[in-house]
């Protein structure tokens, strides 16, 4: 289309840090139901108009760099993007072509692969004692690089030095101080360990030590491919467990090197790239930005001069860059040093720069103009800005991407996730703590482009929402099983009210999704709708009508299914995860039939034995509380109605049993307290009776305490013959009078 070709500079916004002009595609939906998306290219919600002018949408999303386990930050990004993709496809009805890459050529991969390889070589070729000798030198290297404030050549003094450090203060200038210190301490203490524990203790300091000395000797491409293939498979497994849809097309960098070389050549031919003496090729950011038909750093122009971000984007293995025209120029093609994978090119042996990889793969599948590009906000500059610049330089157009969707950062309890902060959680670890459904609900409760704080209060909200929906689905299913032909159908005012709430909820959910795919608002609407239905069920009691409730269940299930929560095939609530998968009808029914048959046998035996009706009732209670519960069936007795039958999950059964056990414990405690109270009362009563049998005249006749008494038996002298004091005589008289009353009342 004409507006994606060359355009004059004067349409661009003025000002130092303002974003360049964004061109909205022509045509598309207007009016109330127009879908609006937050576009990083404008930092505003823009009406979404596909370049096709119809329902076809092209979408490229940055995929993983596969060198380590996927973590919660990845989960937030990929699940949130998956939710957005599903909404465009399954709610708005767009035909989305979704492309995602796998980065398997990258500085991080090269370093990790080399280090893993060299460490494994050391393990297999050297004894424990030989390794311990080298650990001392490795620790010294590690401290000089990562904790230069230590300043000593004697590593044996490290523990004493560490004990004197203010760790919290050190973290202000070096956030990784605890992590580095821990690595050093582990290595120094490794002599106390054997086997696998020993190798784990020395790994962090030995791997960089070995890489510095022998990294240049690792030139076999298969070493690097082996690592990335392993972690790519692990990533795919994590995404399956998170119920993330697979891409329509997956592109792998290592399979695109020839295309990357050609792409770089076009940029150079167009005048926006240049080669240096070492065989690298750089993008000329200054020339590109000065061209009246182009603009550099469209996402975050205010970060253009941030050399720290530019350097991070270049990778840790990049050379000095002495041949660069400008410090902000970035590598399109990197000359490979020894110990780095290499491919042929017109500029010599080398490998692709990071940013060029996505540009080439996305453009190869989707063309020179893409509707949507997505990824984490941390990639906005320089990665995504460089992607756009080099793509627009290659195609000599103004707008390679129409809508840039960036997911927000993830924090853990208010802090950035970091291994040094010990709050680093892998996807596998998170799935041992929470279900895939709980994680997706948590992501649904946070706006996709906002910062997310994964904290306990959010998880409590998730559990509450899960309980609300789950109980509603079970109750309505149970009510559906319970209806018969005689159940009234006519709608009353309560039912009409529910249907009105349902219609309003559908409208509000639609408005939420049209407003930047706002899943938090949609989830709130669904929760309010279900709460209204629960109130209706309570009010209506036995007269509750099932049809309006079924309509609500179907709607809630549909929306949950659209955002990627696994739901039942019949559209009646979500999956419980306890399907018997593929078993025959006989296999599925047998446990329940056995329960029924056993109950029949026991009833028959009771009848033959003329049992008391109490025994029948006890039997029915046992079937309810034990036999059926063991089969994950809960039976709720209802006054004046048949029992309500509900299928429950194993976790719910466990909760019921725990609550029941707690109830029994309280009952046992109460019985024990009642028994102790009765026993105490009995003892007190016995003591009272024993006391009542003694005449008041005899109660003080104890020669061990007193030696003389008056005519009423009240002591006048103590055992030593001393006169009783007036105050003592007064107290004794009072006791005597009390005993007289007790004695006379027996």
Secondary structure, DSSP 4 states (H G I P E B T S, - for coil): -GGGS---GGGSPPSSSPPPP-PPPSS---STT--EEEETTTTEEEE---TTSSSEEEEEE---B-SS--BHHHHHHHHHHHHHHHIIIIIS--EEEEEEEEB-SSHHHHHHHHHHHHHHHHHHHS-HHHHHHHHHHHHHHHHHHH-GGG--S-GGGHHHHHHTS-HHHHHHH-TTHHHHHHHHHHHHTGGG--HHHHHHHHHHHHHHHHHHHHGGG---HHHHHHHHHHHHHHHHHHHHHTTPPPPSEEEEGGG-HHHHHHHHHHHHHTTSEEE-TTS-EEE-HHHHHHSTT--S-SS-GGGTT-HHHHHHHH-TT----TT-SSTT-EEEEEE--TTS--B--TT-SEEE-HHHHHHHHHHHHH-S-EEEEEEEGGGIIIIIHHHHHHHHHHHT-S-SEEEEEEEPPEEETTEE--GGGT---BHHHHHHHS-HHHHHHHHHTS-TTS-EEE-HHHHHHHHHHHHHHHHHHHHHHHHHHH--TTS-----HHHHHHHHHHHHHHHHHHHHHHBT--HHHHHHHHHHHHHHHHHHHHHHGGG--HHHHHHHHHHHHHHHHHTT--B-TTSSSB--S----S--HHHHHHHHHHHHHHHHHHHHHHHHTT--HHHHHHHHHHIIIIIHHHTTEEEEEETTEEEEEEE--HHHHHHHHHHHHHHHHHHHHHHHHHHHHHHHHHHHHHHHHHHHTS-GGGTT--TTTEEEE-TTS-EEEETTSPBPPHHHHHHHHHHHHHHHHHHHH-
